[in-house]
Amino acid sequence: MTSEHSWHVVAGFGAHIKSTGTTLSILYKGEQKEFPLPSVQHLLLVGGHNIHTSAVTRLLRQGSSVSFFDADGTPVGMLNPFGSDVGADIREAQRARMPHTFARKIAQVTLKSRLLSIERTEDQLGESLFYKGEQEIMHNLLSDIEYLVTMDEIRRVHRLAGDMYYEIMARSLSPELGFRRRTPRPHQDPVNAMLSLGYAMLFGNTIVSVIGAYLDPDHGFMREGERSLVVDLIDPLKTSMVDTAVFSIARAGLIDGRYRVSTKRCHLNEEVIDALIAALRASINQEIIDDNVLSLSQAVMGEGSLSLAYQFPGLYKDRVPQSR
């Protein structure tokens, strides 16, 4: 599926942005790209760039918005046409939606992606990671989600499945790394530290799209509170876009001897960080993030049901995990 969204992101540093009466022009690293001005309903500038005030004026006059972010995706501010509240209708619809249907979908797709990640790892290692009964429990949880009626039940199952996933995946790693399960910060092992770095990168990519779609990032469905919608949306994507890279690096021994654990936290050296960031840039798929955000924005407006994709490379793409 190809995203047909109306927001446009310029990320990095040093782009030059200008416009004519009909075209938005972006010069970045020697490459010139042009877009029909009416097709850009929301311009999102991530990092540091040069933009002509005439381009800002033309976008605002046609009813578009311009948003600004720090390089890590932290929102800084938004320009809207004078006297307007662009996107108020979608945010109002988002807040009016009952959370159950959306939360169930998030829990279902996330658990499918985690089951698939475990099965994929088993195939690579040629051995089972499940202890007796665990696989049946996780598949039963997946079947049960459809029939859960309260948010507390959905959250409990989602949390239980997540805890089981990390404990099972820990068995694919050397015990010397000290990773047993997902832990809160400050982390005392290199795998949790790498996972947090990866999730932060995925979070930054996702919040830009969420704001580009005029959704409220602080109104989630599975969760509540600040940036809760962004955390909801990254859940189904963590396994393929972050965990695969982190666990592969850890199993390959690329972090052995390249970290230290102090009394406060685990410190990764620059070599590990650089290798991880390079792997994450290859695995974080912005098109899939945009597709999921677009599907959510359409669903809250009553224009279809929520469809959340998750991506695995090669033969694992779009494969549904089956109970053995």
Secondary structure in CASP SS format (residue, H / E / C, confidence):
PFRMAT SS
TARGET T0000
AUTHOR 0000-0000-0000
METHOD secondary structure of the structure
MODEL  1
M C 1.00
T C 1.00
S C 1.00
E C 1.00
H C 1.00
S C 1.00
W E 1.00
H E 1.00
V E 1.00
V E 1.00
A E 1.00
G E 1.00
F E 1.00
G E 1.00
A E 1.00
H E 1.00
I E 1.00
K E 1.00
S E 1.00
T C 1.00
G C 1.00
T C 1.00
T E 1.00
L E 1.00
S E 1.00
I E 1.00
L E 1.00
Y E 1.00
K C 1.00
G C 1.00
E E 1.00
Q E 1.00
K E 1.00
E E 1.00
F E 1.00
P E 1.00
L H 1.00
P H 1.00
S H 1.00
V C 1.00
Q C 1.00
H E 1.00
L E 1.00
L E 1.00
L E 1.00
V E 1.00
G E 1.00
G E 1.00
H E 1.00
N E 1.00
I E 1.00
H C 1.00
T H 1.00
S H 1.00
A H 1.00
V H 1.00
T H 1.00
R H 1.00
L H 1.00
L H 1.00
R H 1.00
Q C 1.00
G C 1.00
S C 1.00
S E 1.00
V E 1.00
S E 1.00
F E 1.00
F E 1.00
D C 1.00
A C 1.00
D C 1.00
G C 1.00
T C 1.00
P E 1.00
V E 1.00
G E 1.00
M E 1.00
L E 1.00
N C 1.00
P C 1.00
F C 1.00
G C 1.00
S C 1.00
D C 1.00
V C 1.00
G C 1.00
A H 1.00
D H 1.00
I H 1.00
R H 1.00
E H 1.00
A H 1.00
Q H 1.00
R H 1.00
A H 1.00
R C 1.00
M C 1.00
P C 1.00
H H 1.00
T H 1.00
F H 1.00
A H 1.00
R H 1.00
K H 1.00
I H 1.00
A H 1.00
Q H 1.00
V H 1.00
T H 1.00
L H 1.00
K H 1.00
S H 1.00
R H 1.00
L H 1.00
L H 1.00
S H 1.00
I H 1.00
E H 1.00
R H 1.00
T H 1.00
E H 1.00
D H 1.00
Q H 1.00
L H 1.00
G C 1.00
E C 1.00
S C 1.00
L C 1.00
F C 1.00
Y C 1.00
K C 1.00
G C 1.00
E H 1.00
Q H 1.00
E H 1.00
I H 1.00
M H 1.00
H H 1.00
N H 1.00
L H 1.00
L H 1.00
S H 1.00
D H 1.00
I H 1.00
E C 1.00
Y C 1.00
L C 1.00
V C 1.00
T C 1.00
M H 1.00
D H 1.00
E H 1.00
I H 1.00
R H 1.00
R H 1.00
V H 1.00
H H 1.00
R H 1.00
L H 1.00
A H 1.00
G H 1.00
D H 1.00
M H 1.00
Y H 1.00
Y H 1.00
E H 1.00
I H 1.00
M H 1.00
A H 1.00
R C 1.00
S C 1.00
L C 1.00
S C 1.00
P H 1.00
E H 1.00
L H 1.00
G C 1.00
F C 1.00
R C 1.00
R C 1.00
R C 1.00
T C 1.00
P C 1.00
R C 1.00
P C 1.00
H C 1.00
Q C 1.00
D C 1.00
P H 1.00
V H 1.00
N H 1.00
A H 1.00
M H 1.00
L H 1.00
S H 1.00
L H 1.00
G H 1.00
Y H 1.00
A H 1.00
M H 1.00
L H 1.00
F H 1.00
G H 1.00
N H 1.00
T H 1.00
I H 1.00
V H 1.00
S H 1.00
V H 1.00
I H 1.00
G H 1.00
A C 1.00
Y C 1.00
L C 1.00
D C 1.00
P C 1.00
D C 1.00
H C 1.00
G C 1.00
F C 1.00
M C 1.00
R C 1.00
E C 1.00
G C 1.00
E C 1.00
R C 1.00
S H 1.00
L H 1.00
V H 1.00
V H 1.00
D H 1.00
L H 1.00
I H 1.00
D H 1.00
P H 1.00
L H 1.00
K H 1.00
T H 1.00
S H 1.00
M H 1.00
V H 1.00
D H 1.00
T H 1.00
A H 1.00
V H 1.00
F H 1.00
S H 1.00
I H 1.00
A H 1.00
R H 1.00
A C 1.00
G C 1.00
L C 1.00
I C 1.00
D C 1.00
G C 1.00
R C 1.00
Y E 1.00
R E 1.00
V E 1.00
S C 1.00
T C 1.00
K C 1.00
R C 1.00
C E 1.00
H E 1.00
L E 1.00
N C 1.00
E H 1.00
E H 1.00
V H 1.00
I H 1.00
D H 1.00
A H 1.00
L H 1.00
I H 1.00
A H 1.00
A H 1.00
L H 1.00
R H 1.00
A H 1.00
S H 1.00
I C 1.00
N C 1.00
Q H 1.00
E H 1.00
I H 1.00
I H 1.00
D H 1.00
D H 1.00
N H 1.00
V H 1.00
L H 1.00
S H 1.00
L H 1.00
S H 1.00
Q H 1.00
A H 1.00
V H 1.00
M C 1.00
G C 1.00
E C 1.00
G C 1.00
S C 1.00
L C 1.00
S C 1.00
L C 1.00
A C 1.00
Y C 1.00
Q C 1.00
F C 1.00
P C 1.00
G H 1.00
L H 1.00
Y H 1.00
K C 1.00
D C 1.00
R C 1.00
V C 1.00
P C 1.00
Q C 1.00
S C 1.00
R C 1.00
END
